[in-house]
Amino acid sequence: MLILPDTNFLIYLVKQKLFYQLDLFSPNYKFIVLDKIEEELEKLAVKNDNAKVVLSVLDTMKKDKIISIVKVEGKADNAIIKTAEKHKTENFAVATLDKELINRLKKIHVKIIIIRARKKLEYF
């Protein structure tokens, strides 16, 4: 499964130590991280320890070849929508906590991963 996470999802995933739950959806998942998301994390890392940890996790994932960084144009949310439209016929999901983004993704029939009750990943 390809999973496209947004910035807040990645931070929360690390903060709540929920990475292990991704294996429940697919033991062979692969992250696609947009360069805009990586840029946002780098900016946040100056003030946010969780963002620093996420960057460290992403570096480890790059070394393990279970991540790819995709260069995109425009703002992060719009780039997520465009990327989702491109991959929605595949085994693909967007991982987000953003309600507005979730509503936009539902309109184009993209699978979504969210965090419920601060401790459980849910896929719909």
C-alpha positions as CSV (number, residue, x, y, z in Angstrom):
1,M,0.0,0.0,0.0
2,L,1.2,3.5,-0.8
3,I,0.5,6.0,2.0
4,L,0.7,9.8,1.5
5,P,0.9,11.4,4.9
6,D,0.5,15.1,5.6
7,T,2.7,17.0,8.1
8,N,0.4,16.8,11.2
9,F,-0.3,13.1,10.7
10,L,3.5,12.3,10.7
11,I,4.1,14.4,13.8
12,Y,1.2,12.8,15.6
13,L,2.2,9.3,14.5
14,V,5.6,9.9,16.1
15,K,4.3,11.7,19.1
16,Q,1.8,8.9,20.0
17,K,4.2,6.1,18.9
18,L,1.6,4.7,16.4
19,F,3.9,3.7,13.5
20,Y,3.5,0.0,14.4
21,Q,-0.2,0.3,13.5
22,L,0.5,0.9,9.8
23,D,1.5,-2.7,9.5
24,L,-2.1,-3.6,10.3
25,F,-3.2,-2.1,6.9
26,S,-0.3,-3.5,4.9
27,P,3.0,-5.0,6.1
28,N,4.6,-3.8,2.9
29,Y,3.4,-0.2,3.0
30,K,5.5,2.5,1.5
31,F,5.3,6.2,2.3
32,I,5.2,8.8,-0.4
33,V,6.2,12.1,1.2
34,L,5.8,15.3,-0.8
35,D,8.8,17.7,-0.8
36,K,6.4,20.4,0.6
37,I,5.7,18.2,3.6
38,E,9.4,17.6,4.2
39,E,10.0,21.4,3.9
40,E,7.2,22.1,6.5
41,L,8.8,19.6,8.8
42,E,12.2,21.2,8.5
43,K,10.7,24.6,9.3
44,L,8.8,23.2,12.3
45,A,11.9,21.3,13.5
46,V,13.5,24.6,14.6
47,K,10.9,24.9,17.4
48,N,9.2,21.5,17.6
49,D,11.0,18.4,19.0
50,N,8.4,16.1,17.5
51,A,9.1,17.5,14.0
52,K,12.8,16.8,14.6
53,V,12.0,13.2,15.5
54,V,9.8,12.9,12.4
55,L,12.7,14.1,10.2
56,S,15.0,11.6,11.9
57,V,12.4,8.8,11.2
58,L,12.1,9.9,7.6
59,D,15.9,9.8,7.2
60,T,15.9,6.2,8.5
61,M,13.0,5.3,6.2
62,K,14.9,6.7,3.2
63,K,17.9,4.5,4.1
64,D,15.6,1.5,4.3
65,K,14.1,2.4,0.9
66,I,10.5,2.4,2.1
67,I,10.0,6.0,1.3
68,S,10.1,8.2,-1.7
69,I,10.1,12.0,-1.8
70,V,8.1,13.5,-4.6
71,K,8.7,17.0,-5.9
72,V,5.4,18.9,-6.4
73,E,4.2,22.4,-7.3
74,G,1.9,24.6,-5.2
75,K,0.7,24.4,-1.6
76,A,0.9,21.1,0.3
77,D,-2.9,20.4,0.5
78,N,-3.4,21.1,-3.2
79,A,-0.4,18.9,-4.0
80,I,-1.8,16.1,-1.8
81,I,-5.1,16.3,-3.8
82,K,-3.3,16.2,-7.1
83,T,-1.1,13.3,-6.1
84,A,-4.1,11.4,-4.7
85,E,-6.0,11.8,-7.9
86,K,-3.0,10.4,-9.8
87,H,-2.8,7.3,-7.5
88,K,-6.3,6.7,-6.4
89,T,-6.8,3.6,-8.6
90,E,-3.9,1.9,-6.9
91,N,-3.7,0.5,-3.4
92,F,-3.3,4.0,-2.0
93,A,-4.4,6.1,0.9
94,V,-3.9,9.6,2.2
95,A,-3.1,9.8,6.0
96,T,-4.3,13.1,7.5
97,L,-6.0,14.7,10.5
98,D,-7.2,17.7,8.6
99,K,-11.0,17.7,8.3
100,E,-11.1,20.1,5.3
101,L,-8.6,17.9,3.5
102,I,-10.6,14.8,4.4
103,N,-13.7,16.3,2.9
104,R,-11.9,17.2,-0.3
105,L,-10.5,13.6,-0.5
106,K,-13.9,12.1,0.0
107,K,-15.2,14.1,-2.9
108,I,-12.7,12.4,-5.2
109,H,-13.2,9.0,-3.6
110,V,-9.7,8.5,-2.2
111,K,-9.1,6.2,0.7
112,I,-8.1,7.9,4.0
113,I,-6.2,6.9,7.1
114,I,-7.0,8.9,10.3
115,I,-6.2,8.7,14.0
116,R,-9.2,8.0,16.2
117,A,-9.3,8.7,19.9
118,R,-5.6,9.7,19.8
119,K,-4.5,6.1,19.8
120,K,-6.0,4.1,16.9
121,L,-5.5,4.3,13.2
122,E,-8.6,3.9,11.1
123,Y,-8.9,3.4,7.4
124,F,-11.9,4.3,5.2
